[in-house]
Amino acid sequence: MSARTRGVTRAERRLARRLRARDPKALHDLHDELGAAVFGFLRHALRDSWAAEDVAQQVFLEVWQRGGEYDPGRASPLTWVMTIARSRAIDHLRRRVPEPRDPAGAADAASHSELDELLERWRLAALIGRLPEQEADVLRRRFYDGRSQVEIAADTGVPLGTVKSRMVSGLATLREALSGEEGSA
Amino acid sequence: MSDQLLTRLEALGPDEWHPEPPPPLRLPPAPRRRRALVLRPLPALATALVLLALGAGGALVATSGDGPRGRAITLAPLVRGAGAEARLQLAGGGRRATLVASGLRPSRRGEFYELWLLRPDAELVALGSFRVGADGRARIQVPLPVSPSEYRFVDVSVEPDDGDPAHSTRSVLRGRVD
């Protein structure tokens, strides 16, 4: 992570203050916002739902224990938490081959570049999760279901102009969030 | 940037578009406040006498019956903060052992736990399998076909019920055989 500061939002400063004050609700809020992305990333990285549950718990325990160190000037909460998740995933992959058999072999099985690619997908998924549901729904129909804007308007009964404006707004929010995230990564 | 974003959106799969809810958050319990220890001469003397008597009684029990109890191996979770623990008590001159575990996740359908001995240059030895109920506890007694002192680790893994006798690599607890 670079030492340069990034644009910090008021919400991020407030979160940092609450984590420093060891406010349990701050952790619950963070879990509500990022828990699905952390769990999804870990399920794919570890290919084991059971282990993913344990490691996800470990990630948020570490967030709780290291909350006082969180500096929003260096990373967004999403980047910070996902970086912890990546580290714990690597730890788990190294450890899960029964010792004392080759402990390095497992980490190689899921290469670091594969993990980074997964991490990027789940960071984007987390950002989509923050969008207003109507905007996220239009993006989901367009980019996952492969529907055109005209078809989305027909499927949902929403006027075409509204579909277009929701898509423009959703994409603009994602671009802005990504540029902020990538500035902090 | 915009094309990159569209490409990234198109590359997302069903799981990213419809994420599964995460497991509930479990925070560690808040640390208990310590009470200051105040030593008062008379109660302290009485307590010391009681403890002395209990100690003597305990020593009699420990050395009676089948002889001294065998040593125990403590198993700790491989995932920090997982909260499970276990103890393997050796008995019968190292011919049998009892595993007492707590804090384990209740067994799911199609899965069970397995107790192993591990060593670098040898096959793993499966000692026995067990399931865990809703209370997260287990107590099993297993015969020991080999001497644990010839192995480096005692290991508990989660095994899928797929007929494959090999270790699943999903270890949850491990203890060193010193």
Interface residues (C-beta under 8 A of the other chain):
Chain A: P24 L27 H28 H31 G35 A36 A37 V38 F39 G40 R43 H44 D48 W50 A51 E53 D54 V55 A56 Q57 Q58 F60 L61 W64 H92 R95 R96 V97 P98 E99 P100 R101 A106 E120 R121 W122 L124 A125 I128 G129 L139 R140 F143 Y144 L171 L174 R175 L178 S179
Chain B: M1 S2 L5 L6 R8 L9 E10 A11 L12 G13 P14 D15 E16 W17 P19 E20 P21 P22 P23 L25 R26 L27 P28 L78 V79 R80 G81 A82 R105 R108 E111 W116 L118 R119 P120 L124 R152 F153 D155 S157 V158 H167 T169 R170 S171 R174
